[in-house]
């Protein structure tokens, strides 16, 4: 094993840089050159890769985003695009390609593996929506960012006695909403796994107000409501000021948490160790705090693990 290439693809996630930093260190210890690919699969198609040096990765482990850049590449979805990638990898004598990303990134690896089998996937997505693994790089940071925002918003909403409808990210997975609502002591949480109509939500808020909560906080996962329109409806029907807030990209950025940094480092060392041992064709994951390998062709067979027990204990608001 002489050359490994790494790319980040899809949405960026805090901890991606920490992962690459640790990969570089592990490669250096084993006399393996690590090549960085700029802008994900797009950069790979264009041959935009270079040998990383220590000054390229110095102190990047505490920075969010991806210093290599990321993208979603339509051309890579075509056989012609993947053939270009194969030619670039062969031209640069790359022995293994490691891709950090989520569902779309791994789906691309499945197709690439058919013509270039030396691939490994590392789960990096704030959504934590890959069911085969308990944790992905970036999820913990995104939840912490969301909780910090919810805390701040609730302070001013309580002072002004306003209802807050706060939308978190998560794509089609409600884990960011669930965890941030729980830790942020929100009054109500709504996810695709635990949906509610606007009418049901209005009734739940009425109950909160009747109990003495004059500033109910509602956390909803994205793609479920227009939170601003919902706030206007609630204000009209309940006679209480309401505000819709979309947290958006603040959940993606910032310095990764300790948990995300350590997870990223563990994935990094495991990926390089396997590459040097010439073991390919899998994605890494975490189960019971152990790093596991799942077949690349099997990762889609797992549904995202919505944490029912957490919801029932802290969010369902049922009598014991």
N, C-alpha and C positions, 0 to 999 in steps of 0.2 A: 504494500500500500504506500504509494508515493504522493498522490494528490487527491484531496477531498474538496469538493465545492459545496458551498452552502448558499441558500437563498431564502428569503422571506416572501410569502405570497398572501394575497387577500388582505383582509383588514389587519392593521398593525396591532400589536399587543405589548403592553409593558412587560419586560423580561426577555424579549427577543434579543436585545443587545447583550444582556447578561449571558444568554445561552451561547451566542457567537463568541463572546469573550472567553468563556470556559472551553469551548471547542478549540479555540486557537491555542490556549495553554496546553491542553491535552495533546493536540497535534504536535506542538513544538517539543514536548517531552518525548515524543515517539518518532521524531525526525520525519514528520509528515507535513507537507505543505498544504495550507488551507487557502482556498480561493473563494473570494466573495463575489457573488453575482448581484449586480445592481438591478433594482426594479423587478425582482421576481422572474417569472417565466418570460416576460417581455424582454428583459435584459439578456436572458439566456439565448433567446432566439437571435438577438442582435450580436451575440458574442461579447457582451459587456461584462466581463469578469476579469479579476486581477488577483494576484497573489497578495494576501494580507500580510502586513508587517506589524510589529509590536506597536508602532506609533499610530496605526489605524484603529487599534482596539483598546488603547490605553484609556482606562477610566470610563468606558462606555457602559459598564455593567449597571451603573446607577441612573442611566438615561432611558426614558420611555421611547416609544416609537421603534423604528428600525433604521439604523444608520446606513444600511444598504439600500433602503427604499423598498417599496412593495407596489404591487399592481394586480389587476385582474386582466388576463390576456386572452382575448377571443381567438387570436391566431393559434395559440397553443392547443386549443380545442380541436383543431383540424389535423389530419394525418400529415399534411404538408408542413405545418408548424412544428410538429413533434419530430419530423425528419430533420428539420433545420437544427433542432436542439441536439439530436443524436450526432450530427456532423460537428457541431461546436464542441461537444464533450469529447469526441474522438480526436478532433484536431488539437485540443488542449491536453490530451492524455489524462483526463479526469477519471480516477478509479472508482469514485463513489459520489453520488449527489445526495445531499441531505436537505430536505425542504421543511421549513418551519411554517405552519399555517393550520388551517381548519379543513372543513369538509371539501371545499372547492380545490384546495391545494392537494389534498390526498386523492381526490378523484382524478386530478391530472396525473399524479404519480402512477395510478393504476394503469392508465393508458401508456405512459412513458415506459413503464416496466416491461411492456410487451416487446419493445425494441432495445431497451437499455435496462437490464435487470438490477443493476447495482444502485438501488435507491433505498432511502430510509426516511421516514416521516416523523417529525416532532410536533406534538399538538400545541399550537400557539393561537389562541383565540379567546377574547374576553367573554364570549358567550357561554363557554363551558358546555357546549351542546353536542359533544362527541360522546356517545353513550358507552363506548368501550372503556373509557377512562374516567376516573373520579375527578381529576383536575387537569385543566389546561393552563398553559402559561398565560398570564394576564388577567385571569378571572378574579383572583384575590385583590389585585390592585383596583380593578374596575369597581368591585363591590365597596372597597374602602373609599374610593372617590365618590361613589354614589351616597354612601352613608354620611360622609362629611358634608355633602351638599344638602342632604335631607335635614341634617342637624341645623344647619344655618337657616334654611328656609323655614323650618318650624319655629325658630326663635322669633322671626318677624311676623309669621302668621299668628302665633299665639298672642303677640303684643297687639295685633290689630283685629283679632278674632275673625280670621278668615279661613275658609276651607282651602286646602292645597291639593291639587291633582298633579302628581309628579310622575313623569314618564321616564323610565329607564330604558337602556338598550338591552340587547339579548337576542335579537333576530326573532326566531320562533320559539325560543326557549325562555322560560320564566325564572331561571335561577338567580340572575342578577336582581330582579325585582323581589323575589322571595327573600334572599339573604339581606339585601339592603333594607327592606321593609321591617324585617325581624330585628336587625341590629339597630335600626333607626327608630324603633318603637312607633311605627306607623299604625294608624287606626285600622286600615283596610288595605289588603293587597289583592290585585287582580292580575291573573296571568292567563295564557292560552290553555294551560292545564287546569286552571280553576277559573273559568270565565264567569262573567256576570253581565247582565244587560244594564243599560243606563237606569232603567226603572228599579232594578234590584239594588244597584249602587246607591241610588237616591234614598231608598228605604233604610239601608244600612247606615247612611249618614244621619238620617233622622234619629235613629236609635242612639247613635253616638252623642248627638246634641241633647237628646232627652236625658242621657246619663250624666250630663254636665260637661261634656267635651265641646267647647265652643270654637275649637279650631281643628276639626278632624283633618288628619293627613292621610291621603289615599295615594298609594304607590301602584302604578300600572305598568305592565310590560308594553313595549312598543308594538305598533301595528294593531292595537285593539280599539283605541278611541282617538278622536281628535280632542285632546285634553283642553284646548282653549274653548272649543264649542261646548264641551261638557261642563266646563266651569261656568259658562254663561247660562246654560240650562239650570244648573244647580242654584245659581244666584237668583235667577228669576223665580224658580219654583219654591225655594226654601227661604228666600228673603235674607240670606246671609252672603256676604261678599265671598267670592271664590276666585282663585287664580289657577291657571294651568301653566305648568312649567315643564319644559322638555330639557332634560339634562344634557343629552347629546354627547358631543365628542369629549367633554371634560372627563368622561369615564374612561376614555382610551389613553389619555396622556399621563404625564407625571412620572416621578421616580417609582420604579416597581417596589412593592413591599418586600420585606425579608422573605416571606413565604414564597413569593413568585421568583425571587432571585435564587433561592436554594433549589426550588423545583427546576428552574431553567438549567442550573449547573448540573443537577443530577441527570437530566435528559441529555445534556451535552456530552458528559463523560461516557454515558452508556452508548450513545450513538457512535462516537468515535471508536470506542472499544470494540463494538461490533463490526464497524467498517474495517478496522485493522485485522480482525479475525475473519474477514470476508463473509460476513453474515448480512444478508440483504433481504429486501422484499417485505418489510414490516413497518408498523408504526409503533412508537413507544407510548406508554400510558402509565397510570398510577392506580393501584388497587391495594387497599389496606396498607398504605404507605410503602408499598414495594413497587419498584419500576418493573413494568411488564412489557412484553412484546406481543402485539396482535398482528395477525396476517393482514397485509395491505388489502387483500381482496375481501377481507371479512369485517372491516371496521364499520361498514354501513349497516351491518346486521344487528346493531345495538341501538336502542332508542335512548334519547337523553334521559338521565335519571333524575326526574323531578322528586325532590325530597318530601314525600308525603308526611313523614313523621314530624319534620320541622314545621310544615304548614299547619298540621293539626294541633301541635302543641302551642304555637305562638301566634298563629294568624287566623285560625278558624273562629276564634272568639266564642267557643262553646262552653257550656257549664261542665264542670268536672262531675 
